[in-house]
Amino acid sequence: MISLEKISKHYQSKSSQKGNIVLDEISLSINKNDSIAIVGPSGSGKSTLLNILGTLDVPSNGSMKFQDAAVDLLDDKELSLLRNQKVGFIFQMHHLLPQLNVLENVLLPVIPNASKKEKKDAMNRAMKLLKQVGLEDHIHKFPTQLSGGECQRVTVVRAMINKPDIILADEPTGSLDQNSAAQVGDLLIELQEEQKIALVVVTHSLELANKMKIKYRLEKGKLIQFN
């Protein structure tokens, strides 16, 4: 589904003519139904790699294809459409809008381009997913009325609402207590397997990483697979 070919990312540095190399000729293939964990120390480039996968950032060198489409040939409108319809994002902080309730936050990605029928279908999907994550009784609550774990579960549902092909999760359990983190990790795997989509998780947590089928460590710009 996604292929990276010799992707590099570097930033300008006064101390080095080559600059600060964050990613060094990384090649990676992500297939449908893959669950992948990427671990590594802070500052190793994990989030940068995830942002490139989600087309939120561009590499300095190398090429990326998303379902055989060369990403660097897509214009801004095409990239926005790809991100909205093909990719679901989950971040460490939930980024829920405080003025919207749970259901409205979940449906937010659907609103810009959906027809009346699509909105109805999305509503049904939202209710089904919210029930699945145990939040069916909280749909009219606002983020300030929820726990951190509940907010992150809302974020997971929001990421799933457009039936994406891949979920990209950046430290999705990093701000949660141990029990909530375990619940969100199990939920991600459950939904990934049920929806038959790809999942890439960047995490410091080996407990979360061990739930994934494929694990990589990012060190000194290189991606190294481990068991």
Summary of the structure (lengths in Angstrom):
residues: 227
radius of gyration: 17.8
end to end distance: 23.0
largest distance: 57.3
contacts: 720
relative contact order: 0.20
helix: 38%
strand: 29%
